């Protein structure tokens, strides 16, 4: 058995720095009112002694846990198979790490998971939540409102304000509709006249917005040229087979994401259709390993997924800092980012490769 090694205490730091224990506590916990020379002495003593604050004691003082829940409303089989989530988590993790906060990953697949996540958020384990991949009938927004947890959403929620209409909603998204318009306009400019669309799941706002962008350009589109997918390669394959069976003359496809586009490419090869000579294909996301590794390399709409994750975390942390400085120290449930920043919608760009 390894013998426990005693850790440096707050009193030891105070003695080394030649200041009071209260002064060390204020510096360590980020408090104000300490002159800069004393702050430097305390920081130097902390470094020399290797002092690590006791998180439980620190939380009592700061009312912060330095932990943020990342809630993804998808089953683990989807989350760990789709590089979109890895990119978003990377951006979130980088921002949280830079601010010495921990990421707590929570996934939901069914009612039991929703209840578990709701209990966890209400239990005071985290400072806030980042939530994405919501579906329109998802109970998570109501659970979050009940927990009173400061929250930033990834993607435009399907309601106007706050979880289920209570207070302001803060979210980060890309211009899904504008990006879809750019993709379809490019196909039309290539001279394609039978342009089809493989949607994402239409209980998610990103898929709805991209469908709306498609319809903005293809105003009189044949309904048979629109098939619902599910943002997966298998869903893209199924949708492409339906399209070719319905409309063999299709000469272009805008898929709602890169994975769906890759599924469509596989079916087109199976059916002997050349890309882009016979059928031009455009995706959405520009996930580089997917888009550049496609055969042929995929023309797609780029959204900066990692940056969106980083900005979600940044908005949440800024809101938490403002909340901590609020002298009243009370924020109503569902309005936990009082004085919150506005939501952000990032631009998209069309990246041309060989498929269109």
Secondary structure, 3 states (H helix, E strand, C coil): CCCCCCCCCHHHHHHHHCCCHHHHHHHHCCCCCCCHHHHHHHHHHHHHHCCCCCHHHHHHHHCCCCEEEEEECCCHHHHCCCHHHHHHHHHHHHHHHHCCCEEEEEECCCHHHHHHHHHHHHCCCCCEEEEECCCCCCCHHHHHHHHCCEEEEECCCCCCCCHHHCCCCCEEEECHHHHHHHHHHHHHHCCCCCEEEEECCCCCHHHHHHHHHHHHHCCCCCHHHEEECCCCHHHHHHHHHHHHHHCCCCCEEEECCHHHHHHHHHHHHHCCCCCCCCCEEEEEECCHHHHHHCCCCCEEEECCHHHHHHHHHHHHHHHHHHHHHCCCCCCCCCCCCCCCCCCEEECCEEECCCCC
